[in-house]
């Protein structure tokens, strides 16, 4: 009897093969038929999941979201939204670090591919809104839109640090993320990120 492989497991194999192929030949030269060969999955079956490399990138971003937000528990009123957001974002970088060199190849390649950048930016809007919600910060209304865009700037700043972070514990990435969140707290739309203890001290 043939072993059943879930659709999620197949997609994971395709994503991993796509990342490895990007690391081997570069994003510009990445071809879906080569991804299928590397994944040892039929070309047609791969095309049903990722007909283009942009779809591959979007699936990779979706997997990052799942690994970032899957472990999130219900909101605790005692938690600081800012600290909770920091933890969520670092979990995302930990997930990105699982296939570090391959992921770096994709990030570098996408940054030089206008179509992929536009598609990725739209997808990251959704990711940012979800992470804000997971931290107990509203992303609704005009103020929420500003927060989403602000969080994308924070993520981009930390991502640049991650690209050159050779520390075992991602300490450079953590420091960059901490600085970016501190700056974001001072901007309109991010006032809700202030640590609760700061608010308490200002009210005494």
TIBASE-629660 format. One record per residue (C-alpha): residue number from 1; x, y, z. Coordinates in steps of 0.2 Angstrom, whole numbers, plus 5000, padded with zeros to 4 digits. Each point is the difference from the previous one (the first is absolute). Example, Ala and Ser with C-alpha at 12.3 -4.5 7.8 and 13.67 -1.06 7.14 Angstrom:
% TIBASE-629660
+------+------+------+------+
: resi :    X :    Y :    Z :
+------+------+------+------+
:    1 : 5062 : 4978 : 5039 :
:    2 : 5006 : 5017 : 4997 :
+------+------+------+------+
//
This chain:
% TIBASE-629660
+------+------+------+------+
: resi :    X :    Y :    Z :
+------+------+------+------+
:    1 : 5000 : 5000 : 5000 :
:    2 : 5007 : 5017 : 4995 :
:    3 : 5004 : 5012 : 5014 :
:    4 : 4989 : 5015 : 5000 :
:    5 : 5008 : 5017 : 5000 :
:    6 : 4990 : 5015 : 5005 :
:    7 : 4998 : 5015 : 4989 :
:    8 : 5009 : 5010 : 5013 :
:    9 : 5015 : 4988 : 5000 :
:   10 : 5001 : 5001 : 4981 :
:   11 : 5000 : 5019 : 5001 :
:   12 : 5013 : 5000 : 5013 :
:   13 : 5011 : 4989 : 4989 :
:   14 : 4997 : 5012 : 4985 :
:   15 : 5004 : 5016 : 5011 :
:   16 : 5016 : 4992 : 5006 :
:   17 : 5005 : 4994 : 4983 :
:   18 : 4997 : 5018 : 4993 :
:   19 : 5010 : 5008 : 5014 :
:   20 : 5015 : 4988 : 4996 :
:   21 : 4998 : 5003 : 4982 :
:   22 : 5001 : 5019 : 5002 :
:   23 : 5015 : 4998 : 5011 :
:   24 : 5008 : 4989 : 4986 :
:   25 : 4996 : 5010 : 4985 :
:   26 : 4994 : 5017 : 5006 :
:   27 : 4982 : 5007 : 5000 :
:   28 : 5001 : 5007 : 4982 :
:   29 : 5005 : 4982 : 4993 :
:   30 : 4987 : 4990 : 5011 :
:   31 : 4989 : 4989 : 4989 :
:   32 : 4985 : 4990 : 5006 :
:   33 : 5005 : 4985 : 4991 :
:   34 : 5016 : 5000 : 5009 :
:   35 : 4991 : 5002 : 5016 :
:   36 : 4990 : 4985 : 4996 :
:   37 : 5015 : 4989 : 4996 :
:   38 : 5008 : 5005 : 5016 :
:   39 : 4984 : 4996 : 5010 :
:   40 : 4998 : 4984 : 4991 :
:   41 : 4982 : 5004 : 4996 :
:   42 : 4992 : 5000 : 4984 :
:   43 : 5001 : 5016 : 4990 :
:   44 : 4981 : 5001 : 4998 :
:   45 : 4997 : 4998 : 5018 :
:   46 : 5012 : 5013 : 5004 :
:   47 : 4992 : 5012 : 4988 :
:   48 : 4983 : 4998 : 5009 :
:   49 : 5008 : 5007 : 5015 :
:   50 : 5013 : 5012 : 4994 :
:   51 : 4997 : 5005 : 4981 :
:   52 : 5013 : 5013 : 5002 :
:   53 : 5015 : 5005 : 5011 :
:   54 : 4989 : 5015 : 5007 :
:   55 : 4988 : 4987 : 5005 :
:   56 : 5014 : 4990 : 5008 :
:   57 : 5005 : 5016 : 5010 :
:   58 : 4982 : 5003 : 5006 :
:   59 : 4999 : 4982 : 5006 :
:   60 : 5016 : 5003 : 5009 :
:   61 : 4993 : 5015 : 5008 :
:   62 : 4985 : 4991 : 5005 :
:   63 : 5010 : 4986 : 5008 :
:   64 : 5010 : 5014 : 5010 :
:   65 : 4983 : 5006 : 5006 :
:   66 : 4995 : 4983 : 5006 :
:   67 : 5016 : 4997 : 5010 :
:   68 : 4999 : 5018 : 5007 :
:   69 : 4982 : 5000 : 5005 :
:   70 : 4996 : 4982 : 5003 :
:   71 : 5007 : 5000 : 5017 :
:   72 : 4991 : 5016 : 5005 :
:   73 : 4989 : 4998 : 5016 :
:   74 : 4985 : 5010 : 5005 :
:   75 : 5004 : 5018 : 5006 :
:   76 : 5005 : 5003 : 5018 :
:   77 : 4996 : 5017 : 5007 :
:   78 : 5016 : 4999 : 5010 :
:   79 : 5011 : 5000 : 4984 :
:   80 : 5007 : 5015 : 4992 :
:   81 : 4994 : 5002 : 4982 :
:   82 : 5018 : 5006 : 4995 :
:   83 : 5009 : 4986 : 5008 :
:   84 : 4987 : 4987 : 4993 :
:   85 : 5003 : 5007 : 4983 :
:   86 : 5019 : 4999 : 5002 :
:   87 : 4998 : 4982 : 5005 :
:   88 : 4989 : 4996 : 4985 :
:   89 : 5011 : 5009 : 4988 :
:   90 : 5016 : 4991 : 5006 :
:   91 : 4990 : 4983 : 4998 :
:   92 : 4998 : 5005 : 4982 :
:   93 : 5019 : 5003 : 4998 :
:   94 : 5003 : 4983 : 5009 :
:   95 : 4989 : 4992 : 4987 :
:   96 : 5009 : 5010 : 4986 :
:   97 : 5017 : 4994 : 5007 :
:   98 : 4995 : 4981 : 4998 :
:   99 : 5007 : 5001 : 4982 :
:  100 : 5010 : 5015 : 5002 :
:  101 : 5011 : 5000 : 4984 :
:  102 : 4986 : 4995 : 4989 :
:  103 : 4988 : 5013 : 5007 :
:  104 : 5014 : 5013 : 4998 :
:  105 : 5001 : 4996 : 4982 :
:  106 : 4981 : 5002 : 4998 :
:  107 : 5000 : 5017 : 5009 :
:  108 : 5014 : 5007 : 4990 :
:  109 : 4993 : 4994 : 4984 :
:  110 : 4982 : 5006 : 5004 :
:  111 : 5008 : 5018 : 5004 :
:  112 : 5005 : 5001 : 4982 :
:  113 : 4984 : 4993 : 4992 :
:  114 : 4986 : 5014 : 5000 :
:  115 : 4986 : 4988 : 4996 :
:  116 : 5005 : 4989 : 5015 :
:  117 : 5003 : 5015 : 5011 :
:  118 : 4982 : 5006 : 4997 :
:  119 : 4992 : 4983 : 5003 :
:  120 : 5010 : 4998 : 5015 :
:  121 : 4996 : 5017 : 5007 :
:  122 : 4982 : 4997 : 4998 :
:  123 : 5001 : 4983 : 5009 :
:  124 : 5010 : 5007 : 5014 :
:  125 : 4986 : 5013 : 5004 :
:  126 : 4990 : 4985 : 5005 :
:  127 : 5014 : 4993 : 5010 :
:  128 : 5003 : 5016 : 5009 :
:  129 : 4981 : 5002 : 5004 :
:  130 : 5000 : 4983 : 5007 :
:  131 : 5015 : 5002 : 5011 :
:  132 : 4993 : 5017 : 5007 :
:  133 : 4984 : 4991 : 5004 :
:  134 : 5010 : 4986 : 5009 :
:  135 : 5009 : 5013 : 5010 :
:  136 : 4983 : 5008 : 5005 :
:  137 : 5002 : 5015 : 4989 :
:  138 : 4986 : 5006 : 4988 :
:  139 : 5003 : 5000 : 4982 :
:  140 : 4983 : 5007 : 4995 :
:  141 : 4996 : 5017 : 4993 :
:  142 : 5011 : 5013 : 4994 :
:  143 : 5011 : 4999 : 5016 :
:  144 : 5001 : 4981 : 4997 :
:  145 : 5006 : 5003 : 4983 :
:  146 : 5014 : 5011 : 5006 :
:  147 : 5005 : 4987 : 5013 :
:  148 : 5001 : 4987 : 4986 :
:  149 : 5011 : 5011 : 4989 :
:  150 : 5011 : 5004 : 5015 :
:  151 : 5002 : 4982 : 5005 :
:  152 : 5005 : 4996 : 4983 :
:  153 : 5014 : 5014 : 5001 :
:  154 : 5005 : 4992 : 5017 :
:  155 : 5001 : 4983 : 4992 :
:  156 : 5010 : 5006 : 4985 :
:  157 : 5013 : 5008 : 5012 :
:  158 : 5002 : 4984 : 5010 :
:  159 : 5001 : 4990 : 4984 :
:  160 : 5015 : 5010 : 4994 :
:  161 : 5008 : 4996 : 5017 :
:  162 : 4996 : 4982 : 4998 :
:  163 : 5008 : 4998 : 4983 :
:  164 : 5017 : 5004 : 5007 :
:  165 : 4997 : 4992 : 5018 :
:  166 : 5013 : 4987 : 5003 :
:  167 : 4996 : 4998 : 5018 :
:  168 : 4994 : 4983 : 5007 :
:  169 : 4986 : 5008 : 5009 :
:  170 : 4995 : 5013 : 4988 :
:  171 : 5005 : 5014 : 5012 :
:  172 : 5004 : 5013 : 4986 :
:  173 : 4982 : 4997 : 4993 :
:  174 : 4993 : 5001 : 5018 :
:  175 : 5009 : 5017 : 5003 :
:  176 : 4994 : 5007 : 4983 :
:  177 : 4982 : 4995 : 5003 :
:  178 : 5001 : 5007 : 5018 :
:  179 : 5006 : 5017 : 4992 :
:  180 : 4987 : 5000 : 4987 :
:  181 : 4986 : 4997 : 5012 :
:  182 : 5006 : 5014 : 5011 :
:  183 : 5000 : 5012 : 4985 :
:  184 : 4983 : 4994 : 4995 :
:  185 : 4993 : 5003 : 5018 :
:  186 : 5004 : 5018 : 4997 :
:  187 : 4990 : 5002 : 4984 :
:  188 : 4981 : 5003 : 4998 :
:  189 : 4991 : 4984 : 4999 :
:  190 : 5012 : 4990 : 5011 :
:  191 : 4997 : 5008 : 5017 :
:  192 : 4991 : 4984 : 5005 :
:  193 : 5016 : 4991 : 5000 :
:  194 : 5007 : 5009 : 5015 :
:  195 : 5004 : 4989 : 5014 :
:  196 : 4987 : 4999 : 5013 :
:  197 : 5012 : 5005 : 5014 :
:  198 : 5004 : 5016 : 4990 :
:  199 : 4982 : 5004 : 5000 :
:  200 : 4998 : 4997 : 5019 :
:  201 : 5015 : 5010 : 5004 :
:  202 : 4994 : 5015 : 4990 :
:  203 : 4983 : 4999 : 5009 :
:  204 : 5007 : 5001 : 5017 :
+------+------+------+------+
//
